[in-house]
Amino acid sequence: MTTWEKSALLLVGSPRGGKSTSASLGTYLLKRLQERGFTTQKINCRSALKTGESSQRLLAAVDGAAVVVLASPLYVDSPPYIVMRTMELIAAHRKATAPVGRPLFLAISNCGFPEAHHNDTALAIYRRFAREVGLDWAGGLALGAGESIAGRELAEAGGMVHKVRRALELSADALADGEAVPPEAVKLMAAPLMPLWLYLWGGNWGWKRQARNNGVLKSIKDRPYL
Ligand SMILES: Cc1cc2nc3c(=O)[nH]c(=O)nc-3n(C[C@H](O)[C@H](O)[C@H](O)COP(=O)(O)O)c2cc1C
């Protein structure tokens, strides 16, 4: 294998950067690729978009990678703005320069609602993007209840994420062999992290705690615009 074939790039699409669930998921995958002999690089889209120079570095990194992984949150059923902008830049660059390499492209989308299927539209957008700009679609992984991870390292996030870790390990195996992620990985990633009632109970508890801290617990059910 050449050096190019063993290089992977992670694009973190969360404005939270390194402290995001997107970064947790992508970093775990990058580490598994490192164990399989890959050299890896991680770029936060938000930082990269700050200057023309940093945007150029992102574009060069995409050109230089055999595997590109985008890990991003879901914002209003879609990719966040910084990811849309990053995709626009990559599309314009690849149209203008027609690079020889055709990297594998894996998209990982995580959302706040407990069901993973909310990510379907965003993953369809990523798939279309890959086709338009000449990247080989390696699949899409969707995770629900992403706030349960909240930027923690997956290796330290306990049994709750064991299926997530397994999904990423299977994905690393496939990517290292130059293949798309297997259906088993997609299924494991989409499996609920916890029973629905527990997630809803935790979510309600969190909102009430925030309301209490802000002195508005008693008015939490107000509907001033009715
Ligand atoms: C502006 C905004 C819009 C969001 N829209 C959705 C949404 O449409 N559906 C959903 O399930 N979660 C939505 N979320 C929740 C995030 O997807 C969720 O918190 C995710 O775990 C954040 O991942 P990150 O830590 O990688 O940024 C939204 C969050 C924000 C800040």
PDBQT file of the ligand as one rigid body, heavy atoms in Angstrom, charges set to zero:
ROOT
HETATM    1  C1  LIG A 301     -29.324  24.928  16.509  1.00  0.00    +0.000 C 
HETATM    2  C2  LIG A 301     -29.555  23.491  16.866  1.00  0.00    +0.000 A 
HETATM    3  C3  LIG A 301     -30.469  22.742  16.113  1.00  0.00    +0.000 A 
HETATM    4  C4  LIG A 301     -30.707  21.390  16.434  1.00  0.00    +0.000 A 
HETATM    5  N1  LIG A 301     -31.611  20.665  15.695  1.00  0.00    +0.000 NA
HETATM    6  C5  LIG A 301     -31.849  19.370  16.007  1.00  0.00    +0.000 A 
HETATM    7  C6  LIG A 301     -32.823  18.599  15.267  1.00  0.00    +0.000 A 
HETATM    8  O1  LIG A 301     -33.431  19.068  14.306  1.00  0.00    +0.000 OA
HETATM    9  N2  LIG A 301     -33.049  17.321  15.652  1.00  0.00    +0.000 N 
HETATM   10  C7  LIG A 301     -32.399  16.738  16.706  1.00  0.00    +0.000 A 
HETATM   11  O2  LIG A 301     -32.660  15.574  17.020  1.00  0.00    +0.000 OA
HETATM   12  N3  LIG A 301     -31.451  17.436  17.410  1.00  0.00    +0.000 NA
HETATM   13  C8  LIG A 301     -31.175  18.728  17.087  1.00  0.00    +0.000 A 
HETATM   14  N4  LIG A 301     -30.233  19.441  17.794  1.00  0.00    +0.000 N 
HETATM   15  C9  LIG A 301     -29.479  18.766  18.854  1.00  0.00    +0.000 C 
HETATM   16  C10 LIG A 301     -28.069  18.321  18.419  1.00  0.00    +0.000 C 
HETATM   17  O3  LIG A 301     -28.108  17.618  17.205  1.00  0.00    +0.000 OA
HETATM   18  C11 LIG A 301     -27.495  17.416  19.525  1.00  0.00    +0.000 C 
HETATM   19  O4  LIG A 301     -27.408  18.172  20.714  1.00  0.00    +0.000 OA
HETATM   20  C12 LIG A 301     -26.157  16.809  19.179  1.00  0.00    +0.000 C 
HETATM   21  O5  LIG A 301     -25.896  15.740  20.087  1.00  0.00    +0.000 OA
HETATM   22  C13 LIG A 301     -24.993  17.822  19.268  1.00  0.00    +0.000 C 
HETATM   23  O6  LIG A 301     -23.827  17.176  18.821  1.00  0.00    +0.000 OA
HETATM   24  P1  LIG A 301     -22.371  17.829  18.938  1.00  0.00    +0.000 P 
HETATM   25  O7  LIG A 301     -21.979  17.733  20.404  1.00  0.00    +0.000 OA
HETATM   26  O8  LIG A 301     -21.510  16.986  18.057  1.00  0.00    +0.000 OA
HETATM   27  O9  LIG A 301     -22.477  19.251  18.492  1.00  0.00    +0.000 OA
HETATM   28  C14 LIG A 301     -30.003  20.779  17.515  1.00  0.00    +0.000 A 
HETATM   29  C15 LIG A 301     -29.075  21.542  18.245  1.00  0.00    +0.000 A 
HETATM   30  C16 LIG A 301     -28.867  22.884  17.945  1.00  0.00    +0.000 A 
HETATM   31  C17 LIG A 301     -27.880  23.693  18.764  1.00  0.00    +0.000 C 
ENDROOT
TORSDOF 0
